[in-house]
Amino acid sequence: MEKEKKKFKGIGIWNFLNKFPAGTMLVPLVISAIISTICIHCGLNESLWEYLGNPMKDLFGKSGQMLIIGLMLFCTGTMIKPRDFVEVGKRGIWIILARLLPAYIISAIVFIFCGLEGFCGINSVVLAAILTSANAALYMGIIPPYADNSDRATFPIMLILSMPLLPFIFISCFGQGEGDTLAKVMQIVSLLLPFLLGMLLGNLDPKIREIFKGGNTIVLPFLGFQFGSQIDFVTAFNGSAILAALLVTIIYWAVTIIIPFVVDRYALRRPGYASIGSSSLAGVALSIPAMFSGFSFGGVIFNEAMISQSVAILAFVLLITNVLDPFFVKGNMTFYFKHHHDDAVRVFKDTHPELLESVYDENGNYRRKVKSK
């Protein structure tokens, strides 16, 4: 009797990616950043994706980032019911306000008292661009194991508020120059439409909601590659910018984690994953310094050298916050599940009973090793 041939079960790439917090986005991000850095500094002078052209350019490069975000908005919209916005008003908006209000207040104080030059090599434009930014797409990559529809409905609001329009208007108040504000307003309208279309179709036909519920899982790896294509490790680790970038990263986390986490954990009585999960820099923040080319702030011109330095700092902060933020969320949730059993049951019993089953045994004791599903 012939031995039955064993079926090839694959090499477990997807399981490997899921061993890391937000790994389906994070690992492609790092791989893409390595490839882009090598290509830029080994003769191509551009990322591999730009060199190859379309469809690779839009599929894996930064030029396709807004298309993928549009798809995420549509897929997210199909999952949202109108009543979910009631919960966003009760919960998500307070986390957003807790991170944005201190950010704008601190940025204004630095502009008023330090001028454009800022402090410790951190000019005021780059400080405002960093403090007011939130990577909504990475937030959506981190929260799925814990999120409910209220968390998902927060995504488009967070995305809109982290677009360059509000930072542009805010920073413009302290300088003089020209900017196409109408175009940036239309960008917000363009962001809203796919979400509203998805929400309309998802509520008109539950089958559409069922089909697109896994859409974000499909597009996240591509978004990771696109974020990575914006990172040049050589630029990010530029010696003249690295100390300033490290300092502003610490300031960024202090502003975007401490107060929002207190609001999330103690005022809203949630685990804290939403507040920490939104504490990473968005790729669009890298475009903000160039918007102020030639602007005058208190008689000081924001010149090309300052723009270049700003982009280098932003690139480093983008790299470090996007890589470490998923691990912060994972660490927080591990601590939460280990020490807050009753509260975890209250929060997740209706939305994620399978998560509770994987974290706790039949006696309610914390599993040292999380049960794989």
C-alpha positions as CSV (number, residue, x, y, z in Angstrom):
1,M,0.0,0.0,0.0
2,E,1.5,3.3,-1.0
3,K,2.1,5.8,1.6
4,E,-0.2,8.7,1.4
5,K,1.6,11.8,0.3
6,K,1.5,14.6,2.9
7,K,-0.2,17.7,1.6
8,F,1.9,20.9,1.5
9,K,0.6,23.1,4.3
10,G,2.6,26.2,3.3
11,I,5.5,27.9,5.2
12,G,3.3,29.9,7.5
13,I,4.0,33.5,6.3
14,W,0.7,34.8,7.5
15,N,1.1,33.2,11.0
16,F,4.6,34.6,11.2
17,L,3.3,38.1,10.4
18,N,0.6,37.8,13.1
19,K,3.3,37.0,15.7
20,F,4.1,40.7,15.7
21,P,1.7,43.5,16.9
22,A,0.1,44.8,13.7
23,G,2.6,42.6,11.9
24,T,0.6,42.4,8.7
25,M,1.4,46.1,8.3
26,L,4.6,46.5,10.3
27,V,6.7,43.7,8.6
28,P,5.9,44.9,5.0
29,L,6.7,48.5,6.2
30,V,10.2,47.5,7.4
31,I,10.8,45.4,4.3
32,S,9.7,48.2,2.0
33,A,11.9,50.7,3.9
34,I,15.0,48.5,3.5
35,I,14.4,48.0,-0.2
36,S,13.8,51.7,-0.8
37,T,16.9,52.7,1.2
38,I,19.1,50.3,-0.8
39,C,17.7,51.4,-4.1
40,I,18.0,55.1,-3.4
41,H,21.6,54.9,-2.3
42,C,22.9,52.2,-4.7
43,G,22.4,54.0,-8.0
44,L,18.6,54.2,-8.7
45,N,18.2,57.4,-6.7
46,E,14.6,56.5,-6.2
47,S,12.6,53.6,-4.7
48,L,12.3,50.3,-6.5
49,W,8.5,50.9,-6.9
50,E,9.0,54.2,-8.6
51,Y,11.7,52.7,-10.9
52,L,9.4,49.9,-12.0
53,G,6.5,52.1,-12.7
54,N,2.8,51.2,-12.6
55,P,1.1,49.0,-11.4
56,M,4.0,48.4,-8.9
57,K,4.4,52.1,-8.2
58,D,0.9,52.6,-7.0
59,L,0.5,49.2,-5.4
60,F,3.6,49.4,-3.2
61,G,4.8,53.0,-3.5
62,K,3.7,56.2,-1.8
63,S,1.7,57.4,-4.9
64,G,-1.0,54.7,-4.2
65,Q,-1.3,55.5,-0.5
66,M,-4.5,57.6,-0.7
67,L,-6.2,54.9,-2.9
68,I,-5.6,52.2,-0.3
69,I,-6.8,54.6,2.4
70,G,-9.9,55.3,0.3
71,L,-10.5,51.5,0.1
72,M,-10.1,51.3,3.9
73,L,-12.6,54.1,4.4
74,F,-15.1,52.3,2.1
75,C,-14.6,48.9,3.8
76,T,-14.9,50.6,7.3
77,G,-18.0,52.5,6.2
78,T,-19.8,49.3,5.2
79,M,-19.4,48.1,8.8
80,I,-20.8,51.2,10.5
81,K,-24.4,51.7,11.4
82,P,-25.8,55.2,12.2
83,R,-26.2,54.3,15.9
84,D,-22.4,53.7,16.2
85,F,-21.8,57.4,15.9
86,V,-23.6,57.9,19.2
87,E,-20.9,55.8,20.8
88,V,-18.2,57.8,18.9
89,G,-19.7,61.0,20.5
90,K,-19.5,59.3,23.9
91,R,-16.0,57.9,23.5
92,G,-13.9,58.3,20.4
93,I,-14.2,62.1,20.1
94,W,-13.0,62.6,23.7
95,I,-9.8,60.6,23.0
96,I,-9.2,62.7,19.9
97,L,-9.7,66.0,21.7
98,A,-7.5,64.8,24.6
99,R,-4.6,64.4,22.2
100,L,-5.2,67.3,19.8
101,L,-6.0,70.2,22.2
102,P,-2.7,69.9,24.2
103,A,-0.9,69.4,20.9
104,Y,-2.2,72.7,19.5
105,I,-1.7,74.6,22.8
106,I,1.9,73.5,23.2
107,S,2.6,74.3,19.5
108,A,1.2,77.8,19.9
109,I,3.2,78.4,23.0
110,V,6.4,77.4,21.2
111,F,5.6,79.6,18.2
112,I,4.9,82.6,20.5
113,F,7.9,82.3,22.8
114,C,10.5,80.6,20.6
115,G,9.6,81.8,17.1
116,L,10.3,79.7,14.1
117,E,13.7,78.5,15.4
118,G,12.0,76.5,18.2
119,F,14.3,74.8,20.6
120,C,17.0,72.1,20.7
121,G,17.1,71.9,16.9
122,I,13.3,71.4,16.7
123,N,11.8,74.2,14.6
124,S,8.2,75.2,15.4
125,V,6.8,74.0,12.1
126,V,8.1,70.5,12.5
127,L,7.0,70.4,16.1
128,A,3.4,71.4,15.2
129,A,3.4,68.9,12.3
130,I,4.4,66.1,14.6
131,L,2.3,66.8,17.7
132,T,-0.9,67.2,15.6
133,S,-0.4,64.0,13.6
134,A,-2.0,60.6,14.1
135,N,-1.6,57.6,11.8
136,A,-5.2,56.6,11.5
137,A,-4.4,53.8,9.1
138,L,-1.9,52.2,11.6
139,Y,-4.6,52.7,14.3
140,M,-6.9,50.6,12.1
141,G,-4.1,48.0,11.8
142,I,-3.5,47.7,15.6
143,I,-7.0,47.7,17.0
144,P,-8.9,44.9,15.2
145,P,-8.3,42.2,17.9
146,Y,-10.0,44.5,20.5
147,A,-12.1,47.0,18.6
148,D,-15.9,47.5,18.4
149,N,-17.8,49.5,15.8
150,S,-17.4,52.7,17.9
151,D,-13.6,52.3,17.6
152,R,-13.9,51.7,13.8
153,A,-16.2,54.7,13.4
154,T,-13.5,56.9,15.0
155,F,-11.1,56.1,12.1
156,P,-12.5,58.6,9.5
157,I,-12.7,61.4,12.1
158,M,-9.1,60.7,13.2
159,L,-8.0,60.6,9.5
160,I,-9.6,63.9,8.7
161,L,-8.2,65.7,11.7
162,S,-4.7,64.4,11.0
163,M,-4.8,65.6,7.3
164,P,-2.5,68.6,6.5
165,L,-5.4,71.1,6.4
166,L,-5.8,71.8,10.1
167,P,-2.0,72.0,10.8
168,F,-1.6,74.2,7.7
169,I,-4.3,76.6,8.8
170,F,-2.9,76.6,12.4
171,I,0.8,77.2,11.4
172,S,-0.3,79.8,8.8
173,C,-1.6,82.0,11.6
174,F,2.0,82.6,12.8
175,G,3.4,83.4,9.4
176,Q,2.8,85.0,6.0
177,G,2.6,83.2,2.7
178,E,0.3,81.7,0.1
179,G,-1.5,78.4,0.4
180,D,-4.4,76.8,-1.6
181,T,-6.8,76.2,1.3
182,L,-9.7,75.3,-1.0
183,A,-7.8,72.4,-2.4
184,K,-7.2,71.0,1.1
185,V,-10.9,71.5,2.0
186,M,-11.8,69.4,-1.1
187,Q,-9.3,66.8,0.1
188,I,-11.4,66.3,3.2
189,V,-14.6,66.1,1.1
190,S,-12.8,63.4,-1.0
191,L,-11.9,61.5,2.2
192,L,-15.5,61.6,3.5
193,L,-17.1,60.3,0.3
194,P,-15.8,56.7,0.2
195,F,-16.7,56.3,3.9
196,L,-20.2,57.7,3.4
197,L,-20.7,55.6,0.3
198,G,-19.6,52.4,2.1
199,M,-21.9,53.3,5.0
200,L,-24.9,53.8,2.7
201,L,-24.4,50.6,0.8
202,G,-23.6,48.6,4.0
203,N,-26.9,49.7,5.6
204,L,-29.0,49.2,2.4
205,D,-27.7,45.7,1.9
206,P,-26.3,43.6,4.8
207,K,-24.7,41.2,2.2
208,I,-22.4,44.1,1.1
209,R,-21.4,44.5,4.8
210,E,-20.7,40.8,4.9
211,I,-18.6,40.8,1.8
212,F,-16.4,43.8,2.7
213,K,-15.9,43.1,6.4
214,G,-12.5,41.5,5.7
215,G,-11.4,44.3,3.3
216,N,-9.1,46.1,5.7
217,T,-7.3,42.8,6.4
218,I,-6.6,42.4,2.7
219,V,-5.3,46.0,2.1
220,L,-3.2,46.4,5.3
221,P,0.0,44.7,3.9
222,F,-0.1,47.0,0.9
223,L,-0.5,50.1,3.1
224,G,2.5,48.9,5.1
225,F,4.6,48.7,1.9
226,Q,3.5,52.2,0.9
227,F,4.4,53.7,4.3
228,G,7.8,52.0,4.1
229,S,8.5,53.4,0.7
230,Q,8.6,56.9,2.3
231,I,11.3,55.9,4.8
232,D,14.9,56.3,3.9
233,F,17.0,54.8,6.8
234,V,20.0,56.9,5.8
235,T,18.0,60.1,6.0
236,A,16.1,59.0,9.1
237,F,19.4,58.3,11.0
238,N,21.1,61.5,9.9
239,G,23.5,62.5,12.7
240,S,22.5,66.1,12.7
241,A,18.8,65.3,13.1
242,I,18.8,62.2,15.2
243,L,19.1,63.9,18.6
244,A,16.3,66.4,17.8
245,A,14.2,63.5,16.4
246,L,14.6,61.5,19.6
247,L,13.7,64.4,21.8
248,V,10.6,65.3,19.8
249,T,9.5,61.6,19.7
250,I,9.6,61.6,23.5
251,I,7.6,64.9,23.6
252,Y,5.2,63.5,21.0
253,W,4.5,60.4,23.1
254,A,4.2,62.4,26.3
255,V,1.5,64.6,24.7
256,T,-0.4,61.9,22.7
257,I,-0.3,59.1,25.2
258,I,-0.4,60.3,28.8
259,I,-3.6,62.5,28.8
260,P,-5.5,60.5,26.2
261,F,-4.7,57.3,28.1
262,V,-6.0,58.7,31.4
263,V,-9.2,59.8,29.6
264,D,-9.5,56.4,27.9
265,R,-8.7,54.2,30.9
266,Y,-10.3,56.1,33.8
267,A,-12.9,58.5,32.4
268,L,-14.3,56.2,29.6
269,R,-13.5,53.0,31.5
270,R,-11.9,51.3,28.5
271,P,-8.6,49.2,28.3
272,G,-6.6,52.0,26.6
273,Y,-5.7,50.4,23.3
274,A,-7.5,53.2,21.3
275,S,-5.5,56.0,22.9
276,I,-2.1,54.3,22.6
277,G,-3.0,52.9,19.2
278,S,-3.4,56.4,17.7
279,S,0.1,57.6,19.0
280,S,2.1,57.2,15.8
281,L,3.0,59.7,13.1
282,A,1.1,59.7,9.8
283,G,3.0,59.6,6.5
284,V,1.2,62.7,5.2
285,A,2.9,64.7,7.9
286,L,6.1,64.5,5.8
287,S,4.4,66.8,3.3
288,I,3.7,69.6,5.7
289,P,7.1,71.4,5.8
290,A,7.2,71.8,2.0
291,M,3.8,73.6,2.2
292,F,5.6,76.5,4.0
293,S,8.4,77.0,1.6
294,G,9.1,80.7,1.5
295,F,6.8,81.5,4.4
296,S,8.0,84.3,6.7
297,F,7.7,83.7,10.5
298,G,8.5,86.8,12.5
299,G,10.8,88.0,9.7
300,V,12.6,84.6,9.4
301,I,12.1,82.7,6.1
302,F,11.4,79.0,6.2
303,N,14.0,78.0,3.6
304,E,15.0,74.9,1.8
305,A,17.6,73.9,4.4
306,M,15.0,74.1,7.2
307,I,12.6,72.0,5.1
308,S,15.2,69.4,4.5
309,Q,16.1,69.2,8.2
310,S,12.4,69.0,9.1
311,V,11.7,66.1,6.7
312,A,14.7,64.2,8.1
313,I,13.3,64.7,11.7
314,L,9.8,63.7,10.5
315,A,11.2,60.6,8.8
316,F,12.9,59.4,11.9
317,V,9.8,60.0,14.1
318,L,7.7,58.3,11.5
319,L,10.0,55.2,11.6
320,I,10.3,54.9,15.3
321,T,6.6,55.6,16.2
322,N,5.2,53.3,13.5
323,V,7.5,50.5,14.6
324,L,7.1,50.8,18.4
325,D,3.5,51.9,18.8
326,P,2.0,48.4,18.1
327,F,4.3,47.0,20.8
328,F,3.1,49.6,23.3
329,V,-0.5,48.5,22.6
330,K,0.4,44.9,23.0
331,G,2.3,45.5,26.3
332,N,-0.6,47.6,27.6
333,M,-3.2,44.9,26.7
334,T,-1.1,42.1,28.2
335,F,-0.9,44.0,31.5
336,Y,-4.6,44.8,31.3
337,F,-5.7,41.2,30.8
338,K,-3.3,40.0,33.4
339,H,-4.5,42.3,36.2
340,H,-8.0,43.4,35.3
341,H,-10.0,40.2,34.6
342,D,-13.4,41.4,35.7
343,D,-13.1,44.7,33.8
344,A,-11.9,42.7,30.7
345,V,-15.0,40.5,30.9
346,R,-17.2,43.6,31.1
347,V,-15.6,45.2,28.1
348,F,-15.2,42.2,25.8
349,K,-17.9,39.7,26.7
350,D,-20.3,41.0,24.0
351,T,-17.9,42.0,21.2
352,H,-15.0,39.6,21.6
353,P,-15.9,36.5,23.6
354,E,-13.3,34.5,21.6
355,L,-10.6,36.9,22.9
356,L,-11.5,36.3,26.5
357,E,-11.4,32.5,25.8
358,S,-7.9,32.8,24.4
359,V,-6.6,35.0,27.3
360,Y,-8.3,33.2,30.2
361,D,-8.7,29.5,31.1
362,E,-12.0,28.0,32.1
363,N,-11.4,29.1,35.7
364,G,-10.8,32.7,34.7
365,N,-7.1,32.5,35.3
366,Y,-4.7,34.4,32.9
367,R,-3.0,32.1,30.4
368,R,0.8,32.7,30.4
369,K,0.7,31.7,26.7
370,V,-2.2,33.1,24.7
371,K,-4.3,30.4,23.1
372,S,-4.1,30.5,19.4
373,K,-7.4,30.5,17.5
